[in-house]
Amino acid sequence: MPKPAYIKRYSIRVAVCMTSYVILLVGGLTVARAGAPLSVRVFIFLTAAMICGVFWAIFRLLLECDDEYQRLLMVKQTLLATAATLGITTCWQFLVVYGVFAEGPQWIGVIWLALFGFAAPIVRWRA
């Protein structure tokens, strides 16, 4: 069964954003270790923009999906990932407040993306 056009567009968008993210992250870390602070700021915002691009690709997929059932599953997946991320980061921050941990979560976007991946089979299993 061939993939729908909206899935192909989504896959291309995510691949472009993630490839750019890896290239910019490695490049930015290399420049930072070389000691060029002005250039690092550019890399910081460009790297973050690529993660935002992945979020944009996911939400574009929701808009372009022409199958209502698949859209429902994607919305459920997004909500589950968001709820789990909020739960984890809230608990983590309280552990910081009570002195159990020294600092809180710093990679919220990455946590959300990982949980988005974990949520997919859960949502489809319960469908």
N, C-alpha and C positions, 0 to 999 in steps of 0.2 A: 504494500500500500504506500503510495507516494506521500511525502509530507506536504501539508498545506503551505501555501505561499507565505502566510503570516509567521509560521514556524521557521521557514528559511530566512526571512528577514530578521527575525529575532536572533537566530543563531549567528548570522553575520554581524549584527550589532554587538552582541555579547563578545564574540571572538575579537572584533576590532578593539573594543574597549579593554578587554582583558590583556590582549597582546600589547596594546599601548601602555597599559598600567604596569606590566612587568618591565617593559623597556624603560619607562620613565622612572620607576622605582630603582632599578639597578643603576641607571644613569645618575639619578639624584643622589643616591648613596655614594657613588663613586666621586661625584663632584664635592659632596659634603666632606668626605674623608680627605680630599685634596685641599680643603680649606678655603673654598670660594663661597662666602656667606650670601652674597647677593644672588648668585645663580641658584642657590639652594631654595630660595623663596619661590622662584619661578617653578622649580620642580615640585615643590610642595603643593602648589595650587593645581598644576597640571595633573599630578598623580591623583589628587582628590577628585578632580574633574572626571577622570576615567572611571572611578568608582561610582560617582553620580551618574555617569553615562550608562552603567549597568542598571542602576535603578530606573533610569529613563527607558531603557530597552524593555525592562519588565513591564512597566506601566504602558508603554506603547503596545506591547503584546496584548494587554487587556483591552485596549481600544480597538485593535485590529482583528482580534479573534472573532470569527463569524459563527462559531459554534457556541451556543449559549451554555451548554453543559460544561464544555472545556473552560469557558470563561468563569463559570461558577467555581470549578475546581481550583483555578488559578487564584481567584479572590480568596477562597478558603486557605490556600497555601500561603498567600501573602499575609492574611490575618493571623494564622498560626505562627508563622515566623516572627511577626511583629510582637505578638503576645509573649512568645517564649523569650525573645530578646529583651523586652521590657521587664519580664519577670527575673531573668538572670541578672541584668544590670542593676535592678532595684535591690535584689538580695546582696549583690556584690557591694553596692554602695553602703548598705547598712553594715556589712562586715567591716568596711573602712571606717564608718562612723563609730563603731564600737571597738575599734582598735585591733581587730583580728587580722586585717590586711593593711599594708602601708598605703596602698593607692588603689583606685578603682579601675574599671575597664577603660581602655583607651581605643580600642578597635571596634567600636559599636557597629560600623558598617560591615566589617568583615564577619562579625558575629552574626549579624542579620543574614548576610548572604549564605553563610554556612547553614544556619537554621532554615533558610528558604529551601536549600537542597534537601535537608533532612525531612522537611514538612511534606515534600512532594509524594513520597510513597505512603506516608501516613494518611494524607488526605485521600489519595486514590484507593487505599486499602479500606478505608471507612466509607467510601462512596457507595 
